[in-house]
Amino acid sequence: MRIIHTDCLVIGAGLAGCVYAHEAAKNGLHTLLLCCGEMSQANSDLAQGGIVYEPQLKLEDLLEDVRMATAGLCNERAVRELSTAGCKAIEEIFLHDLDVNFDRDEKHALRFTREGAHRKNRIIYSKDTTGHALLSALQTAVRKNPLITVRENAAAIDLLTFSHSSTDIMDRYEPLTVFGAYVLDNQTGEVFAVTAKKTILATGGVGQIYRHTTNAAHSYGHGIAMAYRVGARVMNMEYVQFHPTVFAKGKSFLLSEALRGEGAILRNVKGEAFMEKYHPLKDLAPRDIVARAIEQERLNTSHDCVYLDISHRPAKETKERFPAIYHKCLEEGFDLTKQPVPVVPAAHYFCGGVYATPDGRTNICHLNAIGETACTGYHGANRLASTSLLEAVAMGYLCAHADAQEIAAHEFRIPTPKDWVLPNEKPDLNLIKQDLSTLRSTMWNYVGLMRSATHLSRAEKILRHLHNEINAFYKGAALCQELLDLRNGTQTGLLIAYAALRNKRSIGCHYLSN
């Protein structure tokens, strides 16, 4: 088995992972960046609305909005540290190092907007493709950096630990420590090991375990499942945020909350604006409330969707502010400057994950988690809009600098990993697809937007049986990306169902109908 050594192994090449690699390289560290598909296939790339940023951060004002949106369950220490570090990192990386093309006025000053549950304009943006603007600029810089090696179409299989993966049997007595990962080359089928002083999980969210999602391909909670298998603490797993407005006819895509920030109104099939019945902030209420309001209106009217209406706003402004969304709607036969657009909720952002401090430390030595894979408590029971990109940037930044200090100060012993034993039997892709369909249907129907004890109990039984079947199947089959997606997705789904079943308090994203 081939073994590659690096200072830092980053699993995931979205915004958090790339910020980490960028900052680690500044500190002279060699970083290997893995992505199971193409580098651009990341949830960060799909983010439309913007990123929270204030040149003179009014931290108490932001904290008050975060408290309200997160149902009072945010970790205030994390909010303070990550908001401060995030604004600093945005200035250093995206306004100085890379000069990202944010929207600016005629005097070249940054334009600011607001989204749901924000009481003031504190979000900077690049039209309606902010995530792409940030990530594409950063990935270009990462690819050019001689200290960073990017491996596309390479998926982490399992983490290497002293107790399970070392060829030295006496390492079982060492503290629980990660020193890299087994990796599958998705193009050749080769399995190799990457050993590292620091291993960073930045695999993004979990949306693909649901039938309807805004997430990129392979967002199955890979990092969460791998970390859980080696003993990492996971938390807040029941809090899955559904985005209220995803295009409901034809090809699914996100219609940014920024549309409502710029005046768009939600209407039911009768043309009635309904959000004033559900919250004082109306269409800019927190996302969990908006998503459930839409679901209730669908039930009340026996209609399959509601409609997002910005046709009352000047068409030129809408086209200039939201060019990508405008063209996507046109491709599906809707001119949003002239008519309401059909929308439904879909699984969007994961507020739980691997427990981590603001600088990415988990309960396992030398294993870090950052971005959506991590749970710092910033998002509590429901994320405030445009704080996810801020957290991803801040965690990548803080984690890289903390790792650089530790690597400079300490000696690291890296064991030789055991060889990976690869079964020869080809996996049955039809069976995998069927199991993925079962996973998604179970999560959507029973562990979705509105939950009940009966539904959650049924989901737990289905997922536990599926998990056991897949583990037996996994041990006897050669690896492929689809099998890794299924294995990790089922593990993550089961953890979400367990957490949801045990939390009897209906709050935030975890809404119990009875």
Summary of the structure (lengths in Angstrom):
residues: 514
radius of gyration: 22.2
end to end distance: 53.3
largest distance: 70.8
contacts: 1953
relative contact order: 0.18
helix: 42%
strand: 19%
